[in-house]
């Protein structure tokens, strides 16, 4: 399945049905008067969040969505039928923007959540509405109103509690593969992962927590260098960042600082997000070098630092216990405050 996290679509609601001019002419109704019915309301275009969808790929092939028009009114004061709404399914985590004004119209995060993005036009009034003492036989009615027309931009931001970040080849895909049933591509060269990977990691209680492997973060990612600019948005919703540092690289401390600088430059509060640092590939590093790197990182950051091997799973269980503790603490803080949970 191809991962597409941005799409532009055009939506058009249905036109309201026209009101009509009609008069009652029954045999035993000598003064029947006007009886033209109203037109029906046009259908609306509604976006609906669907948890089974993971990408905006479908919108690469279908970009225009139109709802049905309302039907014109009928005689004997009959109102025309309403136009049928068009329901467009999108993945949970989709943010909807008006393409012209850049206004955020809605953020669909819960399964089944809906957002009306184009309201159907109102039906026109029939001539029965214009009856008055001065005009006992009105011979005019109103046309239906046009439905809303919009150009939209859809952006998908993955819904994950833990975002795994780090330079290419730090071992992010290997870690998420060892913790979950996710099977990302793994190889010994940079930029193996070209799209975010999601994996569900089971807690001791049996509940599942979604981890996201965010690819392509390098120096200058916030300016579009590499792949990071495309995928940094996916960690905006995470409650905790797991920062992997490759201890076998030429300068692990510099690697750590590069990612921190990119989070700060990107903004949107990412640099303030709680972090856990994991020194990965310790099975390929001598103990003295590892202790030196760990000591330097602990001096640079207030975040806890762990030493792990995603391949052999050394230190992974202790790391997970700390992650569960942080998530429980974040949930507790949310329940005791009025602040929204990220």
Phi, psi and omega per residue, in radians:
X1 nan 2.241 3.139
X2 -1.375 2.351 -3.106
X3 -1.629 1.996 3.082
X4 -2.119 2.144 -3.068
X5 -2.034 0.229 3.088
X6 -2.622 2.401 -3.130
X7 -2.700 2.665 3.064
X8 -2.057 2.300 -3.111
X9 -2.338 2.842 3.083
X10 -2.062 2.276 3.136
X11 -2.168 2.466 -3.138
X12 -2.448 2.116 3.105
X13 -1.380 2.841 -3.117
X14 -1.325 2.635 3.076
X15 -1.349 2.511 3.068
X16 -1.212 2.567 3.127
X17 -1.234 2.662 3.134
X18 -1.343 2.512 2.937
X19 -1.311 2.792 -3.095
X20 -2.172 2.854 3.050
X21 -1.781 2.115 3.126
X22 -2.672 2.704 3.128
X23 -2.305 2.578 3.080
X24 -1.326 2.304 -3.090
X25 -2.337 0.531 3.131
X26 -1.165 2.687 -3.051
X27 -1.032 -0.704 -3.053
X28 -1.790 0.354 3.045
X29 -2.133 1.467 -3.025
X30 -1.143 -0.477 -3.129
X31 -2.212 1.072 -3.033
X32 -1.105 -0.712 3.111
X33 1.403 -3.068 -3.093
X34 -1.179 2.486 -3.113
X35 -2.570 0.586 3.117
X36 -1.415 2.235 -3.088
X37 -1.432 2.861 3.104
X38 -1.387 2.715 3.034
X39 -1.352 2.708 3.135
X40 -1.396 2.681 3.128
X41 -1.207 2.494 3.086
X42 -1.254 2.686 3.114
X43 -1.228 2.681 3.135
X44 -1.846 2.798 3.028
X45 -1.788 2.150 -3.031
X46 -2.183 2.254 3.031
X47 -1.583 2.440 -3.111
X48 -2.298 2.231 3.137
X49 -1.297 2.331 -3.126
X50 -2.273 2.083 -3.036
X51 -1.212 -0.314 -3.129
X52 -1.413 -0.168 3.112
X53 -1.646 2.456 -3.103
X54 -2.167 -0.031 -3.040
X55 -2.652 2.813 3.086
X56 -1.707 0.404 -3.064
X57 -0.990 -0.670 -3.081
X58 -1.021 -0.495 -3.082
X59 -1.411 -0.037 3.005
X60 -1.304 -0.441 -3.079
X61 -1.873 -0.482 3.112
X62 -2.134 1.877 -3.036
X63 -1.953 -0.234 -3.079
X64 -2.113 2.278 -3.106
X65 -2.271 2.198 -3.100
X66 -2.254 2.380 3.091
X67 -1.575 2.880 -3.109
X68 -1.312 2.622 3.055
X69 -1.337 2.678 3.010
X70 -1.292 2.728 3.140
X71 -1.556 2.652 3.132
X72 -1.210 2.715 -3.139
X73 -1.134 2.915 3.135
X74 -2.109 2.991 3.082
X75 -1.203 3.034 -3.140
X76 1.003 0.648 3.062
X77 1.092 0.476 -3.132
X78 -1.480 2.239 3.099
X79 -1.452 2.438 3.127
X80 -1.191 2.744 -3.128
X81 -1.197 2.551 3.083
X82 -1.287 2.580 3.058
X83 -1.246 2.598 -3.124
X84 -1.338 2.326 3.083
X85 -1.195 2.625 3.026
X86 -1.830 2.089 -3.137
X87 -1.741 2.134 -3.132
X88 -1.979 2.079 -3.120
X89 -1.497 2.358 3.116
X90 -2.297 2.778 3.113
X91 -1.181 2.631 3.005
X92 -1.082 2.370 -3.092
X93 1.772 0.140 -3.122
X94 -1.479 2.221 3.048
X95 -1.759 2.339 -3.050
X96 -1.935 2.157 3.135
X97 -2.015 2.528 2.916
X98 -1.349 2.138 -3.001
X99 -1.153 -0.490 -3.079
X100 -1.494 -0.707 -3.059
X101 -1.761 -0.204 -3.064
X102 1.115 0.279 3.083
X103 -1.293 2.403 3.057
X104 -1.412 2.031 -3.114
X105 -1.493 -0.470 3.141
X106 3.107 2.888 -3.133
X107 -2.346 1.889 -3.041
X108 -1.647 1.796 -3.040
X109 -1.993 -0.355 -3.088
X110 -1.868 2.493 3.122
X111 -1.053 2.248 -3.129
X112 1.561 -0.160 3.124
X113 -1.126 2.427 -3.089
X114 -2.122 2.755 3.105
X115 -2.563 2.124 3.081
X116 -1.434 2.019 -3.080
X117 -1.810 -0.193 3.081
X118 -2.640 1.959 -3.077
X119 -1.467 2.355 3.129
X120 -1.166 2.611 -3.140
X121 -1.243 2.602 3.111
X122 -1.279 2.573 3.086
X123 -1.281 2.599 3.119
X124 -1.298 2.717 -3.136
X125 -1.457 2.415 3.039
X126 -1.369 2.971 -3.045
X127 -1.199 -0.219 3.109
X128 -1.103 -0.428 -3.102
X129 -1.352 -0.172 -3.052
X130 -1.895 0.206 3.065
X131 -1.198 2.310 3.103
X132 -2.642 3.019 3.117
X133 -1.135 -0.512 -3.135
X134 -1.459 -0.418 -3.114
X135 -2.342 1.676 -3.081
X136 -1.457 -0.204 -3.115
X137 -2.451 1.154 -3.134
X138 -1.074 2.354 -3.102
X139 -2.022 0.665 3.088
X140 -2.526 2.694 3.112
X141 -2.474 2.945 -3.098
X142 -1.786 2.508 3.049
X143 -1.321 2.810 3.073
X144 -1.266 2.695 3.133
X145 -1.485 2.630 3.099
X146 -1.195 2.577 3.058
X147 -1.382 2.859 3.132
X148 -1.173 2.569 3.101
X149 -2.267 2.226 -3.083
X150 -2.479 2.609 2.914
X151 -1.850 2.255 -3.011
X152 -2.132 2.673 2.955
X153 -2.034 2.221 3.110
X154 -1.831 2.266 3.079
X155 -2.195 2.222 3.137
X156 -1.663 2.192 3.028
X157 -2.057 1.993 -3.038
X158 -1.012 2.499 3.117
X159 -1.675 1.675 3.137
X160 -2.378 2.539 -3.140
X161 -1.472 -0.549 -3.112
X162 -2.163 2.159 3.079
X163 -1.822 2.184 3.132
X164 -1.651 2.044 -3.090
X165 -2.119 2.898 3.132
X166 2.672 2.939 3.107
X167 -1.169 2.785 3.076
X168 -0.962 2.479 3.116
X169 1.270 0.314 3.090
X170 -1.378 -0.230 3.120
X171 1.824 0.350 -3.099
X172 -1.122 -0.826 -3.125
X173 -1.155 -0.655 3.110
X174 -1.094 -0.715 -3.133
X175 -1.151 -0.822 -3.094
X176 -1.181 -0.502 3.088
X177 -1.244 -0.595 -3.133
X178 -1.359 -0.416 -3.099
X179 -1.611 -0.417 -3.005
X180 -2.389 -3.029 3.111
X181 -1.536 0.013 3.113
X182 -1.133 2.505 -3.135
X183 -2.260 1.252 3.108
X184 -1.269 2.845 3.071
X185 -1.223 2.319 -3.116
X186 -2.233 2.236 3.099
X187 -2.672 2.934 -3.049
X188 -1.654 0.740 3.031
X189 -2.473 2.707 -3.089
X190 -1.131 2.751 3.093
X191 1.027 0.600 3.001
X192 -1.129 -0.722 3.133
X193 -1.561 2.087 -3.097
X194 -1.873 -0.173 3.108
X195 -2.413 2.722 3.087
X196 -1.102 2.498 3.076
X197 -2.008 2.361 3.100
X198 -1.869 2.443 3.062
X199 -2.486 2.461 3.126
X200 -1.706 2.078 -3.138
X201 -1.826 2.230 -3.078
X202 -1.424 2.330 3.023
X203 -1.421 2.889 3.068
X204 -1.034 -0.470 3.132
X205 -1.334 -0.205 -3.124
X206 1.765 -0.245 3.103
X207 -1.226 2.676 3.121
X208 -1.794 2.450 3.070
X209 -2.118 2.316 -3.084
X210 -1.517 2.175 3.026
X211 -1.850 2.486 3.099
X212 -2.138 2.215 3.075
X213 -1.596 1.919 -3.064
X214 -1.674 2.042 -3.045
X215 -1.553 2.912 2.848
X216 1.317 0.331 3.121
X217 -1.456 2.029 3.060
X218 -2.418 3.075 3.101
X219 -1.046 2.257 -3.128
X220 1.539 0.168 -3.101
X221 -1.046 -0.653 -3.111
X222 -1.159 -0.283 3.116
X223 -1.735 0.073 3.106
X224 1.798 0.021 3.110
X225 -1.331 2.386 -3.089
X226 1.248 -2.507 -3.117
X227 -1.959 -0.114 -3.007
X228 -1.077 -0.624 -3.117
X229 -1.069 -0.587 -3.125
X230 -1.280 -0.488 -2.961
X231 -2.056 -0.067 3.095
X232 -1.033 -0.551 -3.117
X233 -1.078 -0.409 -3.069
X234 -1.284 -0.240 3.087
X235 -1.759 0.115 3.115
X236 -1.156 -0.489 -3.083
X237 -1.631 -0.181 -3.064
X238 -1.191 2.617 3.121
X239 -1.640 -0.307 -3.077
X240 -2.620 2.414 3.087
X241 -1.877 2.278 3.046
X242 -1.843 1.887 -3.043
X243 -1.683 1.938 3.117
X244 -1.582 2.310 3.097
X245 -2.133 2.230 3.139
X246 -1.416 1.960 -3.100
X247 -1.285 -0.207 -3.140
X248 -1.607 -0.013 -3.141
X249 -1.288 2.977 -3.099
X250 -1.112 -0.633 -3.110
X251 -2.579 1.496 -3.110
X252 -1.036 -0.599 -3.129
X253 -1.153 -0.753 3.099
X254 -1.116 -0.662 3.096
X255 -1.042 -0.787 3.115
X256 -1.052 -0.782 -3.087
X257 -1.169 -0.583 3.105
X258 -1.044 -0.819 -3.119
X259 -1.155 -0.705 3.131
X260 -1.094 -0.701 3.119
X261 -1.131 -0.653 3.131
X262 -1.201 -0.682 3.098
X263 -1.104 -0.726 3.124
X264 -1.149 -0.762 -3.106
X265 -1.179 -0.592 3.134
X266 -1.218 -0.580 3.100
X267 1.390 -2.597 -3.139
X268 0.996 0.464 3.043
X269 1.364 0.164 -3.095
X270 -1.166 -0.621 -3.112
X271 -1.210 -0.340 3.130
X272 -1.636 -0.069 -3.125
X273 -1.190 2.405 3.101
X274 -0.959 2.421 -3.109
X275 -2.256 2.647 2.923
X276 -2.192 2.315 -3.123
X277 -1.777 2.306 3.118
X278 -2.193 2.057 3.049
X279 -1.415 1.968 -3.027
X280 -1.723 2.807 3.123
X281 1.202 0.633 3.141
X282 -1.169 -0.322 3.105
X283 -1.207 -0.233 3.140
X284 -1.957 0.358 -3.076
X285 -2.343 2.468 3.111
X286 -1.317 2.749 -2.996
X287 -1.117 -0.706 -3.094
X288 -1.135 -0.769 3.117
X289 -1.101 -0.730 3.136
X290 -1.079 -0.801 -3.133
X291 -1.085 -0.658 3.141
X292 -1.156 -0.776 3.131
X293 -1.116 -0.757 -3.119
X294 -1.108 -0.710 3.135
X295 -1.127 -0.738 3.140
X296 -1.129 -0.715 3.137
X297 -1.162 -0.652 3.134
X298 -1.174 -0.474 3.067
X299 -1.333 -0.536 -3.123
X300 -1.411 -0.531 -2.997
X301 -2.281 2.638 3.051
X302 -1.548 -0.077 -3.132
X303 -1.310 2.605 3.082
X304 -1.161 2.521 -3.109
X305 -2.067 2.251 3.138
X306 -2.118 2.706 3.056
X307 -1.976 2.099 -3.063
X308 -2.397 2.948 2.936
X309 -2.313 1.988 -3.127
X310 -1.161 -0.445 -3.118
X311 -1.374 -0.883 -3.091
X312 -1.593 -0.153 3.135
X313 1.188 0.349 3.042
X314 -1.151 2.243 3.097
X315 1.322 -0.052 -3.069
X316 -1.221 -0.689 -3.111
X317 -1.116 -0.742 3.098
X318 -1.100 -0.687 3.098
X319 -1.074 -0.785 -3.136
X320 -1.093 -0.696 3.125
X321 -1.041 -0.703 3.108
X322 -1.180 -0.679 3.103
X323 -1.077 -0.811 3.127
X324 -1.055 -0.686 -3.138
X325 -1.112 -0.763 3.138
X326 -1.111 -0.726 -3.128
X327 -1.167 -0.702 3.098
X328 -1.129 -0.673 3.120
X329 -1.156 -0.705 3.119
X330 -1.130 -0.686 3.108
X331 -1.155 -0.700 3.124
X332 -1.127 -0.733 3.111
X333 -1.115 -0.651 3.119
X334 -1.143 -0.756 -3.105
X335 -1.157 -0.443 -3.115
X336 -1.682 0.152 -3.136
X337 -2.405 3.018 3.097
X338 -1.722 0.104 -3.108
X339 -1.366 2.526 3.112
X340 -1.234 2.502 3.099
X341 -1.383 2.170 -3.091
X342 -1.205 nan nan
